[in-house]
Amino acid sequence: MNRRPGQRAPRPSTGPGPAVRLKVSLLLPPVLTAAAVLAAGPAAVAADGAPTVKLPVMNAVLADDADCTGPSTAKATALPWEHQSLELPRAARISQGAGVKVGVVDTGVSAQAPTLAGRVEAVGDGGYDCVGHGTFVAGLIAAAPAEGVAFQGVAPRATIVAVRATTPHGTPSPSAVATGIRAAVDAGARVVEVSAAFDTKSSALRDAVSHAAKRDALIVAAAVPDPPKSAPEDTPAPRDYWPAAYPGVLSVLDLDVQGVRKDDAPLPVHADLAAPGDGVVGVGPRGGGHFVGSGPSLAAGYTAGAAALVRSAFPGLSADQVARRLISTAYPDYVPRLDAYAAVASVADGGTKEAGATTGAHDQAVRMPDHTLRERATRTAVLVAAAGLSLVLLVGWAAVAVPRGRARGWRPPRR
């Protein structure tokens, strides 16, 4: 049966409760394995084997009496780990998002951000960003290259449609996000990134998602809320969050440099994709410096950028086909891991997998027990080792048997 990304399918229970860590890094490519040895602290970035650069932290919400986020004086000059993980340098040779508008429904996007200058179309007051979070997300999507800096957006030739769906200090509401989705779609956005994740349904949000679907706009949303400043005492049980849980929305989880999530991080019931989102580099609302940020909203930003690459490279694909292509070309795992390069380089089917060939948000169980993953890795290692040993034995036997056989003219030995 064909399913749109986000449509539910019943799944059996696959693991214990919330204390289990989500791991999706067992079979990742060597570049990520090498990057995993780098340490990434809460205010640091490990990049391409270079010394760690200390960067200020980008917050999603500011206190009511806090000043707006100022410029950063630090710059990340080495290639960020997330660029290596997504293979962005290779993807850029094929597509850079030209001709695609990406809506960012967040705290706004600052028109003063140097690497976004000239490519921000503000809706209402969307061009003002006190917090800086929306600008950070927009930079992940579309920041232009800057001299002496390796960081740039996934789709640096895309245009950002900036919509503020929060209070000036960053608190979102379902009605404001719903209005923001509609505004971004009506302004021509073919991809819409939504940073907020609410724990209750909203008819306004549901109708906004339907409006986007009718206009063939792909909504990419954080599968769970961004982490609060103070960790909760108890890890919440997996649950649905909206708009990510609505059918047709591409929901995204965040991963760190090691391909895992924090033990106390909230989990959804299901997720479509996982992408870099913990300890990632981004731009601020003003100045040329960089910040470091964490949260599923940032993973949604990277995924929205990848969607822009696909929509630019394959303009004939529908929003549903773009979502299917992102999922079907992802690294296979319990939650498929975004691969921006494969999404634009694959020519297998133009993004239209047959029924059952894709793994979508609500076809995938999010949790798997750690011991199950370790056993899987161990079995794989044993099988590989056994195959290698068998090959060595076969070569050794041939080295002895072949000369003897030739000497006898391949006749059987005398008894």
ROVO-485440 format. One record per residue: x, y, z of N, C-alpha, C in turn. Coordinates in pm, whole numbers, padded with zeros to 5 digits, always signed. Layout:
BEGIN
XYZXYZXYZ;...
***
This chain:
BEGIN
+00084-00120+00000+00000+00000+00000+00087+00124+00000;+00060+00219-00090+00137+00342-00092+00103+00426+00029;+00207+00487+00088+00186+00575+00201+00259+00706+00178;+00194+00816+00208+00262+00945+00206+00356+00951+00325;+00471+01019+00314+00557+01034+00431+00480+01101+00543;+00479+01039+00658+00402+01092+00770+00277+01013+00799;+00233+00926+00705+00112+00850+00727+00140+00730+00818;+00053+00704+00911+00076+00601+01011+00066+00461+00955;+00145+00372+01010+00132+00229+00987+00158+00160+01119;+00079+00060+01160+00101-00003+01289+00235-00072+01296;+00301-00061+01411+00431-00122+01431+00431-00197+01564;+00498-00312+01572+00510-00379+01699+00607-00305+01789;+00598-00330+01918+00694-00272+02012+00831-00332+01986;+00936-00246+01988+01069-00294+01954+01171-00270+02062;+01133-00220+02176+01236-00194+02275+01178-00146+02405;+01265-00121+02503+01222-00077+02632+01181+00069+02630;+01161+00125+02747+01107+00259+02762+01207+00369+02738;+01179+00490+02787+01251+00609+02748+01398+00613+02787;+01444+00524+02875+01582+00533+02918+01681+00487+02813;+01633+00423+02707+01723+00369+02605+01764+00478+02508;+01891+00479+02472+01946+00580+02383+01921+00542+02238;+01883+00638+02157+01866+00612+02014+02002+00612+01948;+02037+00504+01878+02164+00496+01807+02137+00465+01661;+02201+00539+01572+02185+00514+01430+02320+00520+01359;+02426+00484+01429+02559+00507+01374+02636+00380+01345;+02573+00263+01353+02651+00140+01341+02708+00119+01203;+02633+00154+01101+02676+00123+00965+02697+00247+00881;+02738+00359+00946+02759+00482+00874+02891+00478+00799;+02910+00564+00699+03030+00560+00618+03153+00602+00696;+03275+00569+00645+03397+00594+00719+03418+00738+00759;+03370+00834+00678+03396+00973+00712+03329+01010+00843;+03208+00957+00868+03142+00986+00994+03208+00911+01109;+03251+00787+01083+03320+00712+01186+03444+00785+01232;+03518+00841+01138+03638+00916+01174+03602+01041+01252;+03492+01105+01213+03452+01227+01282+03406+01199+01423;+03361+01076+01449+03305+01043+01579+03407+01048+01691;+03534+01046+01659+03634+01050+01765+03656+01192+01814;+03596+01291+01748+03614+01429+01790+03515+01464+01899;+03558+01536+01999+03471+01573+02111+03398+01700+02077;+03267+01704+02109+03188+01823+02083+03118+01864+02210;+03165+01966+02276+03105+02015+02398+02988+02103+02368;+02917+02151+02472+02797+02230+02451+02823+02364+02386;+02947+02415+02398+02978+02543+02336+03102+02530+02250;+03117+02415+02187+03235+02391+02106+03197+02319+01980;+03281+02327+01879+03257+02259+01754+03381+02181+01715;+03365+02054+01688+03475+01973+01639+03463+01963+01490;+03564+02002+01418+03549+02010+01273+03674+01964+01201;+03661+01854+01124+03761+01814+01027+03901+01799+01086;+03909+01751+01209+04037+01726+01270+04108+01852+01319;+04050+01968+01301+04112+02093+01342+04088+02117+01490;+04165+02206+01554+04140+02238+01694+03998+02288+01715;+03940+02255+01829+03804+02295+01860+03794+02447+01872;+03691+02504+01812+03667+02648+01817+03555+02676+01916;+03577+02763+02010+03476+02798+02107+03380+02900+02048;+03253+02868+02048+03152+02956+01991+03041+02980+02093;+02978+03096+02089+02863+03120+02178+02745+03034+02137;+02659+03004+02233+02544+02917+02209+02426+02998+02159;+02361+02946+02056+02239+03007+02005+02119+02947+02077;+02039+03032+02142+01920+02988+02214+01797+02996+02123;+01698+02913+02154+01572+02916+02080+01476+03019+02138;+01490+03047+02266+01401+03140+02336+01486+03226+02429;+01452+03353+02442+01518+03443+02536+01424+03476+02650;+01481+03508+02764+01400+03556+02876+01333+03687+02837;+01218+03714+02897+01141+03833+02861+01219+03962+02880;+01309+03963+02979+01385+04086+03007+01525+04083+02946;+01554+03983+02861+01688+03970+02802+01705+04063+02683;+01829+04104+02661+01861+04182+02541+01859+04090+02419;+01843+04150+02303+01850+04070+02180+01990+04013+02162;+01999+03902+02092+02127+03836+02068+02218+03926+01985;+02339+03947+02037+02435+04032+01967+02520+03952+01871;+02613+04017+01804+02699+03945+01709+02802+03859+01781;+02846+03755+01713+02954+03669+01764+03085+03718+01705;+03190+03713+01788+03322+03754+01741+03408+03635+01698;+03354+03512+01716+03430+03392+01681+03383+03339+01545;+03478+03278+01474+03445+03219+01345+03495+03076+01339;+03414+02989+01279+03453+02849+01257+03514+02840+01118;+03646+02828+01113+03715+02830+00984+03733+02691+00923;+03720+02586+01004+03736+02449+00952+03601+02393+00908;+03606+02290+00825+03483+02229+00774+03406+02163+00888;+03282+02203+00914+03205+02143+01022+03179+01995+00998;+03167+01919+01106+03146+01774+01094+03016+01744+01020;+02916+01827+01037+02788+01798+00973+02798+01810+00821;+02886+01895+00772+02906+01905+00627+02969+01776+00573;+03061+01720+00650+03120+01592+00609+03015+01482+00613;+02936+01481+00718+02835+01376+00734+02734+01377+00619;+02691+01495+00578+02592+01508+00471+02655+01511+00332;+02788+01512+00326+02861+01520+00199+02819+01642+00118;+02812+01756+00186+02768+01878+00120+02864+01927+00011;+02996+01916+00027+03082+01961-00083+03054+01887-00213;+03023+01759-00206+02993+01682-00327+02855+01719-00380;+02759+01739-00290+02624+01775-00333+02623+01908-00406;+02710+02001-00363+02712+02135-00422+02755+02133-00568;+02823+02028-00611+02863+02017-00752+02744+01987-00842;+02636+01939-00782+02519+01899-00859+02407+02001-00846;+02383+02048-00724+02273+02142-00701+02308+02233-00585;+02265+02361-00597+02283+02457-00488+02153+02527-00453;+02043+02468-00499+01912+02520-00460+01864+02639-00540;+01925+02668-00653+01886+02785-00733+01740+02776-00774;+01670+02889-00762+01532+02896-00806+01429+02846-00707;+01472+02802-00588+01380+02747-00489+01367+02842-00371;+01244+02868-00330+01217+02947-00210+01189+02853-00093;+01256+02880+00019+01238+02798+00140+01183+02887+00251;+01066+02854+00300+01008+02929+00411+01069+02885+00543;+01101+02980+00629+01151+02952+00764+01051+03013+00861;+00975+02927+00927+00872+02970+01022+00932+02957+01161;+00981+03067+01214+01061+03063+01336+01054+03200+01404;+01168+03248+01454+01174+03376+01524+01195+03493+01430;+01189+03469+01300+01222+03568+01201+01359+03539+01143;+01396+03607+01038+01528+03593+00977+01583+03733+00954;+01696+03763+01015+01752+03897+01008+01802+03929+00867;+01755+04040+00814+01805+04085+00684+01947+04140+00695;+01997+04156+00820+02132+04207+00842+02238+04098+00838;+02199+03971+00834+02296+03862+00831+02373+03868+00699;+02505+03887+00703+02581+03910+00578+02568+03798+00476;+02570+03672+00519+02570+03562+00422+02431+03530+00368;+02330+03604+00416+02195+03589+00363+02148+03714+00289;+02235+03813+00284+02198+03943+00227+02148+03928+00084;+02035+03994+00056+01979+03994-00078+01896+03872-00111;+01886+03775-00019+01810+03653-00048+01708+03623+00063;+01667+03726+00136+01565+03710+00238+01442+03791+00197;+01330+03722+00176+01203+03788+00148+01118+03780+00274;+01101+03892+00340+01031+03894+00468+00881+03910+00449;+00805+03832+00525+00660+03845+00529+00625+03917+00658;+00561+04032+00647+00530+04110+00766+00657+04152+00839;+00664+04118+00969+00781+04154+01050+00885+04042+01051;+00879+03951+00952+00969+03836+00950+01115+03871+00926;+01145+03994+00883+01283+04033+00860+01355+04081+00984;+01287+04080+01098+01348+04120+01226+01359+03997+01314;+01477+03972+01370+01500+03853+01452+01579+03892+01577;+01511+03912+01687+01576+03946+01813+01652+03828+01869;+01593+03709+01863+01652+03589+01923+01772+03541+01842;+01757+03532+01713+01863+03481+01627+01843+03338+01582;+01748+03267+01642+01731+03126+01609+01685+03106+01465;+01589+03186+01422+01541+03173+01285+01650+03203+01183;+01734+03302+01215+01847+03334+01127+01946+03218+01123;+01970+03157+01239+02059+03041+01247+02007+02929+01156;+01878+02897+01165+01818+02793+01082+01827+02830+00934;+01797+02956+00903+01804+03001+00763+01946+02989+00710;+02046+03013+00796+02185+02999+00754+02221+02854+00724;+02169+02761+00803+02192+02620+00774+02137+02585+00636;+02026+02646+00602+01961+02617+00474+02034+02685+00358;+02067+02815+00372+02102+02891+00253+02215+02991+00270;+02294+02988+00375+02403+03084+00390+02501+03073+00275;+02542+03188+00221+02638+03190+00111+02779+03168+00164;+02871+03122+00079+03010+03107+00122+03069+03241+00163;+03162+03239+00258+03231+03359+00303+03381+03331+00302;+03459+03431+00269+03604+03413+00258+03664+03373+00393;+03749+03271+00389+03818+03226+00509+03734+03140+00601;+03612+03105+00559+03521+03025+00641+03473+02906+00560;+03478+02787+00619+03433+02667+00547+03282+02650+00554;+03217+02710+00654+03072+02693+00669+02995+02766+00560;+02893+02699+00508+02794+02762+00422+02667+02680+00432;+02557+02733+00377+02432+02661+00383+02428+02543+00288;+02331+02455+00308+02314+02339+00220+02281+02384+00079;+02195+02484+00068+02149+02533-00063+02178+02683-00073;+02304+02723-00096+02342+02863-00087+02286+02954-00196;+02217+02897-00293+02155+02981-00397+02003+02983-00384;+01952+02925-00277+01808+02930-00252+01771+03066-00191;+01644+03098-00195+01591+03221-00135+01512+03185-00011;+01528+03265+00095+01457+03241+00220+01333+03329+00228;+01219+03269+00258+01097+03343+00291+01086+03345+00443;+01107+03462+00502+01116+03475+00648+00980+03506+00709;+00938+03422+00802+00811+03441+00871+00833+03427+01021;+00793+03527+01097+00804+03515+01243+00674+03460+01299;+00686+03348+01373+00569+03282+01431+00584+03270+01582;+00658+03365+01640+00682+03365+01785+00665+03507+01838;+00669+03518+01971+00682+03649+02031+00821+03704+01997;+00846+03833+02019+00980+03885+01989+01092+03809+02057;+01065+03747+02172+01169+03674+02244+01163+03523+02220;+01081+03480+02125+01095+03343+02077+00992+03241+02118;+00886+03278+02188+00785+03179+02229+00683+03160+02118;+00670+03037+02064+00577+03013+01954+00436+02981+02005;+00341+02984+01915+00205+02940+01944+00152+02867+01822;+00061+02769+01842+00007+02696+01726-00059+02786+01622;-00133+02885+01668-00202+02972+01573-00104+03054+01492;+00002+03104+01558+00102+03184+01486+00180+03098+01386;+00213+02974+01425+00284+02885+01333+00195+02850+01215;+00069+02823+01241-00024+02793+01132-00034+02909+01034;-00048+03031+01088-00052+03150+01002+00079+03164+00924;+00191+03132+00991+00322+03141+00926+00338+03042+00811;+00289+02920+00830+00296+02821+00722+00218+02870+00600;+00097+02917+00624+00015+02968+00513+00084+03084+00442;+00140+03175+00522+00204+03294+00463+00324+03255+00378;+00404+03159+00427+00522+03116+00352+00481+03050+00221;+00380+02964+00227+00332+02896+00106+00276+02997+00006;+00197+03091+00055+00137+03192-00034+00243+03283-00094;+00359+03295-00028+00469+03377-00081+00555+03300-00180;+00519+03175-00207+00589+03099-00309+00689+02998-00258;+00693+02973-00127+00787+02874-00073+00746+02734-00117;+00842+02660-00173+00817+02522-00214+00860+02423-00107;+00939+02471-00013+00977+02396+00107+00954+02489+00225;+00896+02436+00332+00871+02518+00450+00928+02448+00573;+01024+02511+00639+01081+02457+00763+01004+02513+00882;+00962+02422+00972+00890+02461+01092+00970+02414+01213;+01013+02507+01295+01098+02474+01410+01018+02429+01532;+00896+02476+01547+00817+02448+01667+00758+02307+01662;+00740+02249+01781+00675+02118+01795+00587+02126+01919;+00456+02111+01900+00359+02126+02009+00307+01990+02052;+00275+01977+02181+00229+01848+02233+00078+01832+02228;+00009+01925+02165-00136+01913+02147-00170+01942+02001;-00276+01879+01955-00322+01902+01818-00384+02041+01806;-00390+02088+01683-00448+02219+01655-00517+02213+01520;-00644+02251+01516-00716+02251+01389-00654+02352+01293;-00603+02463+01349-00539+02564+01263-00414+02507+01198;-00334+02433+01274-00214+02370+01219-00250+02267+01113;-00351+02185+01144-00393+02081+01049-00437+02143+00917;-00514+02253+00925-00561+02318+00803-00445+02383+00727;-00345+02434+00801-00228+02494+00734-00148+02388+00660;-00136+02270+00720-00067+02159+00654-00142+02119+00526;-00273+02114+00534-00353+02081+00415-00337+02189+00307;-00329+02313+00350-00310+02423+00255-00177+02407+00181;-00073+02370+00256+00059+02350+00194+00055+02234+00095;-00014+02125+00132-00022+02009+00043-00093+02045-00089;-00199+02124-00079-00271+02164-00199-00186+02250-00291;-00091+02324-00231-00003+02411-00311+00128+02340-00347;+00138+02210-00317+00257+02130-00348+00382+02184-00279;+00367+02227-00155+00480+02272-00074+00511+02164+00030;+00638+02130+00044+00679+02029+00140+00709+02093+00274;+00642+02047+00379+00669+02095+00515+00769+02001+00581;+00877+02057+00632+00979+01983+00705+00976+02035+00849;+00946+01948+00945+00925+01995+01081+01006+01915+01182;+01042+01982+01292+01108+01915+01403+01016+01810+01461;+01066+01688+01479+00983+01578+01529+00948+01595+01676;+01033+01664+01751+01012+01690+01893+01056+01833+01922;+01020+01888+02038+01063+02025+02069+01214+02033+02092;+01269+02153+02074+01408+02176+02109+01426+02159+02259;+01546+02116+02304+01566+02090+02446+01554+02217+02530;+01494+02208+02648+01488+02325+02736+01626+02354+02795;+01641+02473+02854+01770+02510+02912+01806+02419+03029;+01705+02378+03107+01730+02286+03219+01669+02151+03185;+01748+02045+03206+01702+01910+03171+01588+01867+03263;+01486+01798+03211+01376+01751+03295+01423+01641+03390;+01353+01627+03501+01389+01523+03599+01368+01384+03541;+01259+01365+03469+01229+01235+03408+01217+01251+03257;+01272+01154+03184+01260+01157+03040+01116+01126+03001;+01052+01213+02921+00913+01186+02884+00902+01065+02793;+00789+00996+02803+00764+00882+02717+00747+00930+02573;+00781+00846+02474+00761+00885+02334+00616+00923+02308;+00597+01029+02233+00462+01076+02202+00466+01154+02071;+00349+01185+02020+00339+01265+01898+00351+01413+01929;+00410+01485+01836+00417+01631+01841+00372+01685+01707;+00313+01803+01711+00255+01862+01590+00320+01997+01558;+00335+02029+01429+00274+01967+01310+00347+01844+01255;+00459+01802+01316+00538+01693+01258+00459+01564+01242;+00363+01538+01331+00291+01411+01328+00177+01408+01226;+00146+01520+01164+00039+01520+01064+00085+01448+00936;-00006+01374+00871+00030+01309+00744+00078+01411+00641;+00182+01374+00569+00236+01460+00466+00347+01551+00512;+00373+01557+00645+00482+01639+00697+00605+01551+00716;+00721+01598+00671+00846+01526+00688+00903+01562+00825;+00904+01465+00917+00948+01491+01054+01092+01446+01073;+01169+01526+01149+01313+01507+01157+01361+01509+01301;+01449+01414+01334+01517+01408+01464+01661+01457+01450;+01718+01501+01561+01854+01552+01563+01953+01447+01612;+02076+01451+01558+02185+01363+01599+02308+01447+01627;+02399+01393+01712+02526+01460+01735+02634+01400+01646;+02758+01440+01667+02868+01396+01582+02889+01245+01589;+02846+01181+01699+02859+01037+01714+02738+00962+01663;+02639+01033+01609+02521+00967+01555+02423+00922+01660;+02421+00986+01778+02330+00947+01885+02258+01070+01939;+02161+01046+02025+02088+01153+02093+02110+01141+02243;+02092+01249+02314+02110+01248+02458+02009+01155+02524;+02050+01096+02639+01963+01001+02708+01830+01062+02747;+01829+01190+02787+01707+01252+02835+01633+01330+02727;+01674+01316+02601+01608+01389+02493+01469+01333+02468;+01370+01418+02445+01235+01368+02414+01234+01293+02282;+01145+01196+02271+01134+01117+02149+00991+01119+02097;+00975+01119+01966+00841+01105+01909+00803+00958+01901;+00680+00932+01868+00639+00794+01843+00706+00744+01715;+00717+00830+01615+00777+00796+01487+00855+00916+01434;+00948+00889+01341+01022+00997+01275+01060+00951+01135;+01062+01045+01041+01098+01013+00902+01248+01002+00883;+01320+01102+00932+01463+01113+00907+01535+01159+01033;+01665+01133+01036+01753+01190+01137+01861+01269+01064;+01901+01383+01122+02000+01469+01058+02082+01539+01164;+02198+01594+01129+02279+01666+01227+02200+01778+01293;+02209+01786+01424+02134+01890+01495+02185+01917+01635;+02290+01849+01676+02344+01869+01810+02489+01915+01799;+02516+02039+01840+02650+02092+01829+02687+02129+01687;+02596+02199+01618+02621+02236+01478+02650+02386+01468;+02726+02423+01366+02768+02562+01344+02663+02637+01264;+02645+02765+01295+02553+02847+01219+02583+02994+01237;+02511+03077+01162+02531+03221+01165+02436+03286+01265;+02467+03411+01301+02382+03487+01391+02302+03593+01318;+02218+03667+01390+02131+03766+01325+02204+03890+01277;+02326+03910+01322+02405+04026+01278+02554+03994+01295;+02636+04055+01215+02779+04029+01221+02818+03905+01143;+02950+03885+01125+02999+03773+01046+03047+03656+01126;+03024+03657+01259+03069+03547+01344+02972+03431+01344;+03011+03325+01417+02931+03203+01420+02888+03168+01562;+02784+03087+01568+02731+03033+01693+02728+02881+01682;+02702+02816+01794+02678+02672+01794+02540+02649+01853;+02466+02555+01795+02330+02530+01841+02297+02383+01843;+02189+02349+01913+02144+02210+01922+01993+02205+01924;+01938+02100+01864+01795+02079+01867+01741+02022+01738;+01626+01955+01746+01564+01900+01625+01530+02006+01520;+01505+02130+01563+01475+02234+01466+01592+02258+01372;+01714+02238+01422+01832+02257+01337+01846+02141+01240;+01813+02019+01285+01810+01904+01195+01706+01926+01086;+01592+01986+01123+01490+02018+01023+01543+02120+00923;+01626+02215+00971+01686+02312+00881+01775+02246+00777;+01861+02154+00822+01947+02084+00727+01864+02004+00626;+01757+01942+00675+01674+01861+00585+01599+01949+00486;+01553+02065+00532+01486+02159+00441+01582+02205+00332;+01710+02226+00370+01810+02263+00270+01829+02153+00168;+01833+02028+00214+01845+01915+00121+01723+01906+00030;+01606+01934+00083+01485+01934+00001+01494+02041-00108;+01554+02155-00075+01571+02261-00175+01666+02215-00286;+01771+02141-00249+01862+02087-00351+01786+01997-00447;+01701+01911-00392+01626+01817-00476+01526+01891-00565;+01456+01988-00509+01356+02061-00587+01422+02142-00699;+01546+02185-00676+01617+02257-00780+01669+02162-00888;+01723+02048-00844+01780+01952-00940+01673+01877-01017;+01558+01853-00954+01449+01778-01016+01319+01858-01004;+01306+01965-01080+01190+02055-01064+01057+01991-01095;+01058+01877-01162+00932+01811-01194+00876+01725-01083;+00951+01704-00976+00904+01620-00867+00802+01694-00781;+00701+01622-00735+00605+01679-00642+00665+01683-00502;+00599+01752-00411+00645+01758-00272+00654+01618-00212;+00555+01535-00241+00555+01399-00189+00672+01319-00246;+00701+01337-00373+00813+01266-00434+00947+01314-00379;+00958+01442-00348+01081+01494-00288+01103+01429-00152;+00995+01421-00073+01007+01357+00059+01047+01211+00045;+00986+01141-00049+01021+01000-00070+01166+00985-00115;+01213+01076-00197+01351+01068-00243+01448+01089-00126;+01421+01185-00041+01507+01210+00075+01512+01087+00166;+01400+01021+00183+01394+00903+00270+01461+00783+00204;+01431+00760+00078+01481+00639+00011+01630+00644-00016;+01689+00764-00023+01833+00776-00046+01911+00795+00083;+01843+00796+00197+01910+00814+00326+01986+00687+00363;+02084+00702+00454+02153+00585+00506+02052+00496+00576;+02043+00369+00539+01942+00283+00602+01974+00258+00748;+01879+00282+00833+01893+00255+00975+01755+00258+01036;+01747+00243+01169+01616+00239+01234+01540+00368+01212;+01610+00479+01212+01557+00605+01160+01652+00645+01048;+01609+00645+00923+01701+00673+00811+01774+00805+00831;+01902+00807+00796+01987+00923+00819+02009+00999+00689;+01977+01127+00693+01981+01212+00575+02117+01207+00504;+02114+01195+00372+02233+01199+00288+02203+01296+00175;+02246+01421+00189+02213+01524+00091+02272+01493-00046;+02393+01439-00048+02457+01407-00177+02380+01298-00249;+02348+01190-00180+02275+01081-00245+02139+01128-00295;+02077+01221-00225+01945+01268-00264+01947+01335-00401;+02058+01402-00435+02065+01468-00565+02143+01388-00669;+02228+01294-00622+02311+01218-00715+02243+01091-00765;+02148+01038-00688+02083+00914-00726+01997+00934-00850;+02007+00839-00944+01926+00846-01066+01842+00721-01081;+01824+00648-00971+01756+00518-00979+01613+00532-01029;+01540+00628-00972+01399+00634-01011+01344+00775-01007;+01430+00874-00999+01381+01011-00999+01301+01046-00877;+01311+00965-00772+01243+00997-00649+01107+00933-00634;+01073+00837-00719+00941+00776-00711+00956+00627-00685;+00988+00593-00562+01003+00452-00526+00868+00381-00532;+00876+00251-00562+00753+00173-00561+00703+00155-00420;+00578+00114-00408+00520+00093-00275+00603-00005-00196;+00629+00031-00072+00705-00057+00016+00854-00037+00005;+00901+00042-00090+01045+00060-00107+01101+00169-00019;+01015+00253+00038+01062+00360+00125+01027+00329+00268;+01099+00394+00358+01070+00382+00501+01034+00519+00551;+00911+00541+00590+00865+00673+00626+00851+00693+00774;+00803+00811+00812+00797+00849+00952+00723+00747+01033;+00607+00710+00988+00522+00628+01070+00524+00483+01025;+00628+00447+00946+00658+00307+00918+00774+00260+01005;+00840+00353+01077+00963+00321+01148+00945+00333+01298;+00988+00233+01373+00994+00244+01518+01120+00321+01553;+01109+00419+01642+01221+00506+01672+01324+00437+01759;+01279+00360+01859+01373+00304+01956+01414+00162+01919;+01539+00130+01945+01586-00007+01943+01678-00024+02062;+01669-00136+02133+01754-00155+02251+01901-00153+02214;+01982-00096+02304+02126-00092+02280+02184-00232+02260;+02138-00329+02342+02198-00462+02331+02165-00525+02197;+02048-00495+02142+02013-00548+02010+02105-00492+01904;+02134-00363+01913+02223-00301+01817+02364-00358+01828;+02410-00378+01951+02544-00434+01969+02551-00576+01914;+02445-00654+01938+02443-00791+01886+02444-00789+01733;+02371-00697+01675+02368-00686+01529+02507-00653+01476;+02573-00557+01541+02708-00521+01498+02804-00638+01516;+02790-00711+01629+02878-00825+01654+02857-00934+01550;+02731-00964+01519+02703-01066+01418+02762-01026+01283;+02747-00899+01249+02803-00852+01122+02954-00870+01119;+03020-00832+01230+03166-00844+01236+03209-00990+01226;+03136-01080+01295+03170-01222+01292+03155-01278+01151;+03046-01241+01084+03023-01290+00949+03131-01241+00853;+03168-01113+00867+03274-01060+00781+03405-01132+00806;+03438-01153+00936+03563-01222+00970+03563-01366+00918;+03447-01434+00932+03439-01572+00885+03455-01579+00733;+03394-01484+00664+03408-01483+00518+03553-01459+00478;+03619-01369+00551+03759-01343+00521+03847-01465+00546;+03821-01535+00658+03899-01654+00689+03877-01763+00584;+03751-01778+00542+03720-01878+00439+03794-01848+00310;+03802-01720+00275+03873-01682+00153+04021-01715+00164;+04079-01686+00283+04222-01716+00302+04247-01867+00289;+04160-01949+00352+04176-02094+00345+04161-02144+00201;+04065-02086+00129+04043-02127-00009+04166-02096-00094;+04222-01978-00075+04342-01941-00151+04458-02033-00116;+04473-02065+00015+04581-02156+00056+04565-02295-00002;+04441-02345-00002+04415-02478-00059+04447-02478-00208;+04406-02372-00278+04430-02365-00421+04579-02361-00452;+04656-02291-00365+04801-02281-00387+04868-02418-00381;+04811-02510-00301+04868-02645-00290+04810-02740-00394;+04678-02736-00411+04609-02834-00495+04632-02813-00644;+04635-02686-00687+04646-02660-00831+04777-02713-00889;+04896-02685-00827+05020-02742-00885+05020-02894-00888;+04967-02959-00783+04963-03105-00782+04872-03158-00892;+04760-03093-00910+04667-03136-01014+04728-03125-01152;+04799-03017-01176+04864-03000-01306+04970-03108-01328;+05048-03141-01221+05153-03242-01234+05095-03379-01271;+04976-03409-01223+04912-03537-01253+04828-03534-01380;+04828-03420-01449+04742-03406-01566+04596-03409-01527;+04568-03362-01403+04433-03356-01348+04368-03495-01336;+04455-03606-01331+04401-03738-01306+04389-03760-01156;+04293-03842-01113+04280-03869-00969+04404-03939-00916;+04442-03920-00793+04561-03986-00736+04544-04136-00729;+04660-04214-00743+04654-04359-00732+04635-04400-00588;+04561-04510-00570+04539-04565-00435+04647-04666-00403;
***
